[in-house]
């Protein structure tokens, strides 16, 4: 951490009027020194105490900033009724209007904060005040619907575990540490019952201590075009932004995809921006990753609020490369790459081959929502997030694995990983979950990135012929070392990270029946890895694309005893 520059003074419990006059409680931290200092606005639905007071109020005031930390309406003692997005933009502008009346405000303003605090920044940026000179959005989101439905469509799987944890946080975090701890423990006690009992719209109530309107609306209104979600996506602010914006995320952050989408929009708009992606989850970025996050944040704010660019790096993008465990500076994201195909081969134990198999029958597995395929690690809000050993998961009958031989040279993967599948189902209702793993010399399989796609009778394929389906995984930067193997998992879900597909097509909140589904993978199906750097050039041309004839034969499915 940098050396402290100033002692800090504090004004607590200031009352700032919201757009409709509701009293918003606000704390003011500032250097105990003469002179003019720029101002940082932090708007939070999670209270103004720990961790925001020490990591934003104290640390940044010590570095020479006025820090205004404000509780959103209906939270942390502020008046009005809490609403996740309906008032964010207007209340942010009201806070700036109040700042203009303060004798210490110099007209130089920045914003910062993670998660929902990042959402508040994007909301303000939809109509940015002229004083706003810089934003730092740490593991932040811009689309509330997209948080609940990461695939971005009405028919996509519901992010159940993250939804439950997030709603508990929004309901209780601003009420104090003790209240939040009790609520978290209650959810933990009821978690298995909530996620394994139907109907979901009723079983969650004891675990949350009552009905949660935010959760109810999210489950019963899956369509992003529904009037309920009007104004919930403030991401368009990036497409016309002129405010220099620093984006910080992690490869296992629940907001990774939204952050990279905003980076792309900012770049296309010609806005000055930077991107930092570390080896973090949503929570660990602000814990283990805090030294890097703080340094990046402070450098950006000093450059654009204090005319001191000495801390900025030369390239706009810095990413942590897994496997190598090193930082890499890039001119842009994603870097130029060539898609290299590894074909799924059902011969033997399931291999990944550079050539498409010929004459190989389809592979079939059975997904039973009464015993759903469990989720292991990945982008979660819980303590089980991040890279994990997948051994127990891969031993299940409902998880197919495909693995390369040990690599003879390093394989660098930077960008979005996809899987191109030819799929058929017997019911028409299924999810396809794909995961990329790194298998070391000891055989330990650790998840790198993953993605899920929901199928319905119109897209699932059938006995009359498979459907072509692409499953996009979250982007990654990972280097597979010599002697390691690349592994692909294919399964029918990742529960309770995603609500299980009941197999009936019934609405999420009211479904009461569970129907198993058989999923068949036909050839050629392929894992597509974005291989970066000069060594990737010509890979696509060097490999012969073999298209197997259409397969309509019923797949052989071994009995339980055979497995």
GITA-V559333 format. One record per residue. RES is the residue in one letter. PSI is psi in whole degrees, 0 to 359 (999 if undefined). NEAR is the number of other C-alpha atoms within 10 Angstrom. D_LAST is the distance of its C-alpha to the last C-alpha in Angstrom with 1 decimal. Layout:
# GITA-V559333
[[RES,PSI,NEAR,D_LAST] [RES,PSI,NEAR,D_LAST]]
This chain:
# GITA-V559333
[[X,145,9,55.0] [X,158,11,58.4] [X,140,7,61.6] [X,135,13,63.0] [X,332,14,65.9] [X,151,17,67.3] [X,161,14,67.5] [X,138,21,66.1] [X,166,16,67.8] [X,135,15,66.2] [X,120,11,67.1] [X,154,13,64.7] [X,27,15,64.4] [X,144,14,66.3] [X,116,15,66.3] [X,127,21,65.6] [X,135,18,65.9] [X,184,25,63.0] [X,327,18,63.6] [X,12,11,64.5] [X,354,12,66.3] [X,139,17,63.5] [X,122,20,64.0] [X,119,25,61.4] [X,136,24,61.5] [X,137,24,61.8] [X,145,21,62.2] [X,119,22,64.1] [X,139,25,63.7] [X,155,26,66.3] [X,138,23,67.8] [X,76,14,70.8] [X,157,13,73.0] [X,155,6,75.5] [X,171,8,74.6] [X,138,14,72.4] [X,143,23,68.7] [X,165,21,66.1] [X,141,28,64.0] [X,128,27,60.3] [X,126,24,59.0] [X,114,27,55.8] [X,127,28,54.8] [X,137,24,52.1] [X,4,25,50.5] [X,30,24,49.3] [X,180,27,52.7] [X,9,29,55.0] [X,224,16,54.3] [X,134,12,51.5] [X,356,12,50.2] [X,321,17,52.4] [X,310,17,55.7] [X,317,13,55.2] [X,337,14,53.1] [X,304,23,55.1] [X,303,27,58.4] [X,308,22,59.3] [X,318,23,57.9] [X,330,26,59.1] [X,323,30,62.5] [X,333,22,62.9] [X,1,20,62.4] [X,38,24,65.2] [X,144,27,63.8] [X,131,27,64.7] [X,120,28,61.4] [X,111,24,61.3] [X,116,24,58.3] [X,137,28,58.2] [X,129,24,56.1] [X,159,34,55.0] [X,140,25,56.5] [X,7,18,55.1] [X,154,26,53.6] [X,29,23,55.0] [X,353,18,58.2] [X,152,25,59.1] [X,177,19,60.4] [X,179,16,59.1] [X,132,12,55.7] [X,134,16,52.6] [X,130,14,51.1] [X,330,17,48.4] [X,345,20,50.2] [X,332,14,53.1] [X,1,19,55.8] [X,312,24,54.5] [X,311,22,56.6] [X,320,16,59.8] [X,327,25,59.5] [X,317,25,59.0] [X,325,19,62.1] [X,323,18,64.0] [X,320,20,63.1] [X,322,18,64.5] [X,321,16,67.6] [X,319,14,68.1] [X,322,19,67.7] [X,339,14,70.6] [X,358,9,72.9] [X,135,9,72.2] [X,338,7,74.9] [X,352,15,72.4] [X,124,16,70.3] [X,356,14,71.1] [X,6,15,69.3] [X,115,18,66.6] [X,139,26,63.2] [X,162,26,59.6] [X,157,25,56.4] [X,166,23,53.3] [X,158,23,50.3] [X,165,24,46.5] [X,239,19,44.1] [X,336,24,46.2] [X,333,23,49.3] [X,323,24,48.3] [X,319,30,48.2] [X,327,31,51.7] [X,316,30,52.8] [X,324,29,51.5] [X,316,28,53.2] [X,326,21,56.5] [X,350,24,56.0] [X,333,17,56.0] [X,75,13,59.7] [X,137,19,60.4] [X,153,14,63.7] [X,338,10,66.0] [X,345,15,65.8] [X,114,22,62.0] [X,343,19,61.8] [X,148,24,58.2] [X,145,27,54.8] [X,111,25,52.0] [X,111,26,48.7] [X,124,28,46.2] [X,50,29,42.5] [X,164,28,44.2] [X,160,28,43.3] [X,351,28,45.4] [X,110,24,43.4] [X,316,20,42.5] [X,318,22,40.5] [X,337,21,38.5] [X,317,21,37.6] [X,326,24,36.0] [X,83,24,34.5] [X,337,21,33.8] [X,346,20,32.9] [X,10,16,36.6] [X,162,15,36.2] [X,331,16,36.3] [X,4,15,32.9] [X,162,19,31.2] [X,147,25,29.0] [X,130,25,31.0] [X,79,23,31.0] [X,306,22,30.7] [X,313,20,30.7] [X,325,20,33.5] [X,314,22,35.4] [X,313,22,35.5] [X,318,18,36.5] [X,317,18,39.1] [X,321,16,40.6] [X,318,21,41.1] [X,315,18,42.8] [X,329,19,45.0] [X,327,20,46.0] [X,341,23,46.7] [X,318,24,47.1] [X,356,23,50.7] [X,1,16,51.6] [X,160,15,51.5] [X,317,14,49.1] [X,315,11,49.0] [X,320,13,48.3] [X,318,18,45.5] [X,318,14,43.9] [X,317,12,44.1] [X,320,20,42.5] [X,319,19,39.7] [X,321,12,39.0] [X,316,16,39.0] [X,319,22,36.4] [X,319,15,34.2] [X,324,12,34.5] [X,359,16,33.6] [X,312,19,31.1] [X,318,12,27.9] [X,318,16,29.7] [X,313,24,31.0] [X,347,21,27.8] [X,5,18,25.7] [X,143,14,28.4] [X,153,19,30.0] [X,144,17,32.5] [X,327,22,32.4] [X,347,19,36.2] [X,325,15,37.0] [X,342,18,34.5] [X,339,24,35.7] [X,311,15,39.3] [X,325,16,39.2] [X,337,22,37.5] [X,1,23,40.2] [X,25,12,43.0] [X,177,10,44.0] [X,145,14,43.5] [X,103,15,43.3] [X,323,10,44.9] [X,318,14,43.5] [X,318,20,39.9] [X,311,15,40.8] [X,322,13,42.3] [X,321,22,39.4] [X,325,22,36.8] [X,351,13,39.1] [X,73,19,40.6] [X,342,23,37.9] [X,120,18,40.1] [X,343,20,41.9] [X,355,12,44.8] [X,143,10,45.4] [X,334,9,48.9] [X,326,14,47.4] [X,8,19,46.3] [X,124,12,49.6] [X,357,16,50.6] [X,338,19,47.3] [X,108,19,46.6] [X,18,22,49.4] [X,337,22,47.8] [X,344,17,50.5] [X,328,21,52.8] [X,333,24,51.4] [X,341,18,52.2] [X,21,16,55.9] [X,146,22,56.1] [X,0,19,58.9] [X,121,21,58.2] [X,127,19,56.8] [X,127,27,53.3] [X,131,23,51.0] [X,133,24,47.3] [X,131,26,45.0] [X,184,31,41.3] [X,158,28,38.1] [X,341,29,34.9] [X,28,31,33.0] [X,137,27,35.8] [X,341,26,35.1] [X,14,27,38.3] [X,308,23,37.5] [X,319,22,37.2] [X,321,20,40.4] [X,315,25,42.2] [X,328,20,41.5] [X,319,14,42.5] [X,323,21,45.8] [X,316,23,46.3] [X,318,16,46.0] [X,317,19,48.5] [X,317,24,50.9] [X,317,17,51.0] [X,329,13,51.5] [X,354,14,54.4] [X,19,12,56.0] [X,141,18,55.8] [X,126,15,55.9] [X,160,21,52.5] [X,158,23,50.3] [X,129,23,46.6] [X,122,20,45.0] [X,115,27,41.2] [X,181,25,40.0] [X,47,23,36.8] [X,161,23,37.1] [X,181,31,35.6] [X,318,26,37.9] [X,321,21,39.2] [X,340,19,39.2] [X,325,24,41.4] [X,6,20,44.2] [X,271,12,43.4] [X,327,13,42.3] [X,0,16,43.3] [X,320,15,46.6] [X,317,14,48.8] [X,318,16,47.7] [X,317,19,47.8] [X,316,19,51.2] [X,317,14,52.6] [X,315,21,51.4] [X,312,24,52.8] [X,319,18,56.1] [X,319,18,56.7] [X,316,27,56.2] [X,320,30,58.5] [X,322,21,61.2] [X,321,15,61.1] [X,347,19,61.6] [X,339,20,63.6] [X,5,15,65.6] [X,38,9,66.1] [X,95,13,64.5] [X,14,14,61.8] [X,337,10,61.7] [X,356,15,58.2] [X,146,18,56.5] [X,166,14,54.3] [X,331,10,55.1] [X,150,13,52.0] [X,342,17,50.8] [X,134,20,47.1] [X,125,21,45.5] [X,150,23,41.8] [X,128,21,39.7] [X,112,21,37.4] [X,160,20,34.2] [X,302,18,33.1] [X,336,14,36.7] [X,52,11,37.8] [X,157,13,41.0] [X,144,15,43.1] [X,128,13,44.0] [X,134,14,47.0] [X,155,15,46.7] [X,337,11,49.2] [X,170,16,47.0] [X,135,17,43.5] [X,156,18,41.3] [X,163,15,42.6] [X,135,15,42.7] [X,159,18,39.3] [X,132,22,37.6] [X,116,20,34.3] [X,126,21,32.0] [X,134,25,29.0] [X,117,23,25.6] [X,141,26,23.5] [X,122,30,19.8] [X,123,27,18.3] [X,357,20,14.8] [X,143,12,15.3] [X,228,7,13.5] [X,4,10,12.1] [X,105,17,14.2] [X,162,20,17.9] [X,123,24,21.1] [X,146,18,23.8] [X,351,18,27.5] [X,145,18,27.3] [X,135,23,25.7] [X,153,20,23.1] [X,137,13,24.4] [X,17,10,22.8] [X,129,15,19.2] [X,160,20,17.5] [X,159,23,16.6] [X,134,21,13.4] [X,137,21,12.4] [X,162,22,11.0] [X,124,17,12.1] [X,124,25,14.6] [X,111,20,15.9] [X,345,22,19.4] [X,339,14,19.4] [X,68,12,16.8] [X,148,21,17.8] [X,123,22,16.5] [X,157,18,19.0] [X,144,16,21.7] [X,115,23,22.4] [X,205,22,26.0] [X,193,22,27.7] [X,88,25,31.0] [X,162,23,31.5] [X,348,22,34.7] [X,175,15,33.2] [X,349,10,33.1] [X,12,14,29.4] [X,165,20,30.3] [X,195,25,30.1] [X,134,21,27.9] [X,160,16,25.1] [X,125,16,22.3] [X,15,18,19.1] [X,311,13,16.8] [X,320,10,15.5] [X,315,16,15.2] [X,347,16,13.3] [X,352,11,10.6] [X,152,13,9.8] [X,338,14,7.2] [X,18,22,10.6] [X,119,19,12.0] [X,140,21,12.2] [X,145,22,14.2] [X,128,23,16.7] [X,141,22,18.9] [X,164,19,22.2] [X,167,13,23.3] [X,137,16,25.7] [X,141,14,28.8] [X,351,11,32.0] [X,155,11,34.2] [X,147,14,34.1] [X,110,21,32.8] [X,126,22,34.8] [X,116,24,33.4] [X,113,24,36.1] [X,200,23,35.9] [X,125,18,33.5] [X,137,24,30.0] [X,161,24,28.6] [X,124,26,25.6] [X,110,18,26.4] [X,150,23,23.7] [X,109,23,23.6] [X,144,26,21.8] [X,146,29,21.4] [X,161,26,20.4] [X,345,16,20.6] [X,338,19,22.9] [X,348,21,24.9] [X,115,24,24.4] [X,157,30,22.1] [X,148,25,22.4] [X,117,22,21.1] [X,128,21,21.2] [X,138,28,21.5] [X,135,25,22.1] [X,132,26,23.6] [X,155,25,22.9] [X,118,25,24.7] [X,119,23,22.8] [X,183,18,25.3] [X,335,13,25.7] [X,356,8,24.0] [X,7,11,20.8] [X,124,14,21.8] [X,118,24,21.0] [X,133,21,23.8] [X,138,21,24.3] [X,308,25,27.3] [X,166,25,27.6] [X,174,26,25.7] [X,164,21,26.5] [X,148,25,25.4] [X,130,20,26.4] [X,135,21,26.7] [X,153,23,26.4] [X,176,17,28.2] [X,337,14,28.8] [X,341,10,31.3] [X,357,18,29.2] [X,346,25,25.5] [X,167,24,25.5] [X,189,19,24.3] [X,337,15,23.4] [X,349,11,26.9] [X,145,17,26.2] [X,159,22,24.7] [X,148,19,26.8] [X,121,15,27.8] [X,134,20,27.1] [X,127,18,28.2] [X,116,20,26.9] [X,130,21,29.5] [X,166,22,28.8] [X,147,22,31.6] [X,159,23,33.8] [X,166,25,33.5] [X,107,26,35.3] [X,141,23,33.1] [X,119,20,33.4] [X,122,22,30.4] [X,162,21,31.8] [X,134,14,31.9] [X,343,15,28.8] [X,167,25,26.7] [X,148,22,24.0] [X,130,22,23.7] [X,140,23,20.4] [X,130,24,19.7] [X,142,19,17.4] [X,127,21,16.9] [X,183,25,16.0] [X,15,29,17.7] [X,178,30,20.0] [X,88,23,21.3] [X,137,21,22.5] [X,13,22,25.2] [X,316,23,26.7] [X,141,23,26.6] [X,136,20,26.9] [X,147,28,23.8] [X,115,29,24.0] [X,344,24,24.4] [X,9,21,23.6] [X,342,18,27.0] [X,5,17,29.5] [X,155,13,31.5] [X,147,16,33.7] [X,311,22,32.3] [X,336,19,34.7] [X,0,14,34.7] [X,138,17,31.2] [X,351,14,30.2] [X,150,14,27.1] [X,126,17,23.5] [X,123,15,21.6] [X,161,20,18.0] [X,143,23,17.7] [X,129,20,15.5] [X,127,29,16.5] [X,134,26,16.5] [X,119,23,17.8] [X,161,27,20.2] [X,149,28,22.0] [X,131,24,24.2] [X,146,24,23.1] [X,146,24,24.5] [X,130,25,25.0] [X,115,18,28.8] [X,127,22,30.3] [X,101,24,34.1] [X,117,25,35.2] [X,158,20,38.7] [X,170,14,41.7] [X,331,10,43.4] [X,344,12,40.5] [X,345,17,38.6] [X,133,16,41.4] [X,357,11,40.6] [X,315,14,36.8] [X,318,13,36.3] [X,330,9,38.9] [X,339,8,37.5] [X,138,13,34.1] [X,120,11,33.8] [X,117,14,32.3] [X,120,13,30.3] [X,113,13,29.6] [X,151,15,27.1] [X,155,10,28.3] [X,134,12,27.3] [X,126,19,24.0] [X,357,15,24.0] [X,139,11,21.4] [X,132,13,18.7] [X,143,19,15.4] [X,132,12,12.5] [X,114,15,9.6] [X,152,10,6.5] [X,170,7,6.5] [X,321,7,5.2] [X,326,5,5.4] [X,326,6,3.8] [X,999,8,0.0]]
